[in-house]
Amino acid sequence: MSCADALVELFGTGPRPVREDVQVTRAQILDTSAWIAFRYDRSEAARRAGCGLGAVLAWDLLDTLMDLPAGLPVPAAALARPARRRVSGAPAGVVRISGGQVIRDLVPAVTPLLAIITAREWAGSLARASRFAPYCRRMVVGPRLTTAAEVLQIAGRLGIGVAVRGGAGAADVLLEPEPVGDWQPTTAWWRFCETIYGHAVTVPT
């Protein structure tokens, strides 16, 4: 079984998850449309649902939260004035402020696993898939290849997986997507996770 097959079944109408801990949503993100396979942090998703908190997309707030350890108190006086202003104005469920201490409760509610671009043509689709390189594995599902060697060479150089559709059935994986190299959490990655969370169709309970 391939890496992609372990997460989703790649059909022409869209991918379907093959594991209970994997979900798939369609998202308009990074100036393109993609299917995203992801895993919920179920406790965080339930916590957010309980306090009515959805996706948190403010760049400056997420940037501030990146410097705060999750679940541990930090003296509010240790934060710069703009950072104190951001956390004090954050939506309910993001942080707790009490006794001069700030505690970050917010953590990413999803982990992106695979971005899937459905293609009518290959060159532009590989370029669109490359936008997801800092965040998760990438796969392009497209029509039968007339110049397979060239497409596979370019995709392999970019670390993008390739699958071809064969009608209504499952697509055939010709090239596996490579893992994200030297991954480190960043504000951009967290915002990507928040965007996926906002697009997700259902929130587990």
C-alpha positions in Angstrom: 0.0 0.0 0.0 1.4 3.4 -0.9 1.7 6.4 1.4 -1.2 8.2 -0.3 -3.4 5.0 -0.3 -2.9 4.7 3.4 -4.7 8.0 3.9 -7.2 8.4 1.1 -8.7 6.6 -1.9 -8.1 8.8 -4.9 -11.2 8.8 -7.1 -12.0 11.1 -10.0 -14.9 12.7 -8.0 -12.6 13.5 -5.1 -10.6 11.7 -2.4 -12.2 9.6 0.4 -10.6 8.9 3.7 -9.7 5.3 4.4 -8.9 5.6 8.1 -11.2 6.7 11.0 -8.6 9.3 12.2 -8.3 11.0 8.8 -10.7 13.5 7.3 -10.8 15.2 4.0 -12.1 18.7 3.2 -12.1 20.8 0.1 -10.5 24.2 0.6 -9.9 27.4 -1.3 -6.4 28.2 -0.1 -3.1 29.6 -1.3 -4.9 31.0 -4.3 -6.1 27.6 -5.5 -8.6 24.9 -4.8 -7.4 21.7 -3.2 -8.5 18.7 -1.3 -6.8 18.4 2.1 -6.5 15.2 4.1 -6.0 16.0 7.8 -6.2 14.7 11.3 -8.2 16.3 14.0 -6.9 17.0 17.5 -10.2 15.8 18.9 -9.8 17.2 22.3 -8.9 20.7 20.9 -11.8 20.5 18.4 -14.2 19.6 21.2 -12.8 22.3 23.5 -13.3 24.9 20.7 -16.8 23.7 20.1 -17.6 24.1 23.7 -16.7 27.7 23.8 -17.9 28.6 20.3 -14.5 29.2 18.9 -13.8 28.6 15.3 -10.7 29.3 13.2 -8.3 31.9 14.4 -6.8 33.6 11.4 -5.3 36.9 12.7 -1.6 36.8 11.7 -0.4 39.1 14.5 -2.3 37.1 17.2 -1.0 33.8 16.0 2.5 35.2 15.8 2.2 36.3 19.5 0.8 32.9 20.5 3.8 31.1 18.9 5.9 32.6 21.6 3.7 31.4 24.5 3.9 27.8 25.7 0.6 25.9 25.6 -1.0 25.4 29.0 1.8 27.1 31.0 1.5 30.5 32.8 3.6 33.4 31.5 3.7 36.7 33.4 1.8 39.3 31.4 4.4 41.8 32.3 7.0 39.8 30.3 5.0 40.5 27.1 5.6 43.6 25.0 2.7 46.1 25.1 1.5 45.1 21.6 1.5 41.4 22.5 -0.4 42.1 25.7 -3.0 44.1 23.7 -3.4 41.2 21.3 -3.9 38.5 23.9 -6.3 40.7 26.0 -8.4 41.2 22.9 -8.3 37.6 21.7 -11.6 35.7 21.4 -12.8 33.6 24.3 -11.0 30.2 24.3 -7.7 31.5 23.0 -6.0 32.4 26.2 -6.8 32.8 29.9 -5.6 35.9 31.8 -5.7 35.8 35.6 -3.6 37.1 38.4 -1.2 38.8 36.1 -0.6 35.5 34.2 -1.3 34.6 30.6 -2.0 30.9 29.7 -2.3 29.9 26.1 -5.1 27.4 25.6 -5.2 27.5 21.8 -3.4 24.8 19.9 -3.8 23.8 16.2 -7.1 21.8 15.9 -5.9 19.9 12.8 -2.7 18.5 11.4 -2.6 18.7 7.6 -1.3 15.4 6.0 -1.7 15.6 2.3 -2.8 18.3 -0.2 -4.4 17.0 -3.4 -4.7 19.0 -6.6 -7.0 17.6 -9.3 -5.7 18.5 -12.7 -6.9 18.9 -16.2 -3.3 19.7 -17.3 -0.1 18.9 -15.6 2.3 21.9 -15.7 0.1 24.4 -14.0 -1.2 21.8 -11.5 2.4 20.9 -10.4 3.1 24.5 -9.9 -0.1 24.9 -7.8 0.8 21.8 -5.7 4.3 23.2 -5.0 2.7 26.1 -3.0 1.9 23.5 -0.2 5.5 22.5 0.2 6.1 24.1 3.6 2.9 22.5 5.1 2.3 18.9 4.1 2.9 16.2 1.4 1.5 17.0 -2.0 -0.2 15.0 -4.7 -1.6 15.8 -8.2 -4.3 13.6 -9.6 -4.7 14.1 -13.4 -5.5 12.6 -16.7 -3.5 9.9 -18.4 0.0 11.0 -19.2 1.1 11.5 -22.8 4.6 12.6 -21.7 5.0 10.5 -18.5 8.8 10.7 -18.2 8.8 14.5 -18.3 6.0 14.9 -15.8 7.4 12.3 -13.4 10.8 13.9 -13.6 9.5 17.4 -12.7 7.2 16.0 -10.0 10.0 13.9 -8.5 12.3 16.9 -8.4 9.6 18.9 -6.5 8.7 16.0 -4.2 5.1 15.9 -5.5 3.2 12.7 -5.9 1.5 11.8 -9.2 -1.7 9.7 -9.7 -3.6 9.3 -13.0 -7.3 8.8 -13.3 -8.7 5.8 -15.0 -12.4 6.7 -15.3 -14.7 6.4 -12.3 -12.5 4.0 -10.5 -9.6 4.7 -8.2 -6.6 6.6 -9.6 -3.3 4.8 -10.0 -0.4 6.2 -8.0 2.7 6.5 -10.2 4.9 8.5 -7.8 4.7 8.8 -4.1 4.7 12.3 -2.4 7.7 13.0 -0.3 7.6 14.2 3.3 8.1 17.8 4.2 11.8 18.3 4.7 13.3 20.0 7.8 9.8 20.9 9.0 9.5 23.4 11.8 6.2 25.0 13.1 5.8 28.5 12.0 3.1 31.2 12.2 2.3 30.5 8.5 1.9 26.8 9.2 -0.4 27.5 12.1 -2.5 29.8 10.0 -2.6 27.1 7.3 -4.0 24.7 9.9 -6.6 27.3 11.1 -7.7 27.8 7.5 -8.2 24.0 7.0 -10.1 23.9 10.3 -12.3 26.6 9.1 -13.1 24.7 5.8 -13.7 21.4 7.5 -17.2 20.2 7.1 -17.7 18.6 10.5 -16.3 19.0 13.9 -15.9 15.7 15.9 -17.4 15.5 19.3 
